[in-house]
Amino acid sequence: MPGLFPLSSFLYPLHMELRVAHLYPDVMNIYGDRGNVIALRYRCEARGIGFRLSEINIGDPFDPAEFDLVLIGGGQDREQRRIADDLAARGPALRDAVDHGLPALAVCGGFQLFGHRYVDHDGSIIPGIGVFDLETRHPGPVADRCIGDVVLETELGEVVGFENHGGRTYLGLDQAPFGRVRRGFGNNATDGFEGARHNNAIGTYLHGSLLPKNPRLADELILAALRRRYGDAVEVTPLDDAPERAAHQNAAAIAARRSRAAKD
């Protein structure tokens, strides 16, 4: 993945710290997305890297330059409307920071609002902040939701997760996806794409939560964030990821079984 770096051996400064901004955790935290914070904290502290979390809610001061990584989780339409104006005010600074390499992970409703807009079933528009070149449209109240286990092929290898979204997301012509769907629906159940990426920022529909079952992705975000602050010589030590790999493999197996059952 362009902008994200391969893992290798141990080398990093003493007293290194990862500064994480979690946007709207009191509103955008559906389907266990807070687990992404827990996974990042664990993987930093297991290596002796400091972890400083700031929860940024509506009206709180926020300067992206003070952080190494930004997270935003998912929420339903009413939660998206609730944060939209506040997020829009932060949009220019966030876009500029991502353009200059700030890593971010935006999940589901957060992913949609990191695009240009969400068009509801009645045609009303919830404005986004344009980090990604995409638009999300609701297909109407009688349309099926995209629900189920997902397996993706990405430039970081296989990624697993769980999706549950009504909106259909369409990427701009030059917008890179996060991955291609092997199992599941993805952005719109038609084009085979899932999520989006720009520099070190990733948008995705995958809950579950995402990072505990995808440790390589978690480490790539950590490493990109630390290298941006401390320099390209930074590396991270491998961890014993046997539990994480087992969870990943189990999720992939469940997705395969459900896919076979759906075809029978």
Secondary structure, DSSP 8 states (H G I E B T S, - for coil): -TT-----S-B--TT-EEEEEEE-TTTS--TTTTHHHHHHHHHHHTTT-EEEEEEE-TT----GGG-SEEEE----HHHHHHHHHHHHHHHHHHHHHHHTT--EEEETHHHHHTSSEEE-TTS-EEE---SSSEEEE---TTS--EEEEEEEEETTEEEEEEEEES-EEEE-TT-B-SEEEEES-TTTSSS-EE-EEETTEEEE--BS-TGGG-HHHHHHHHHHHHHHHH-TT-B------HHHHHHHHHHHHHHHHHHHHHH-
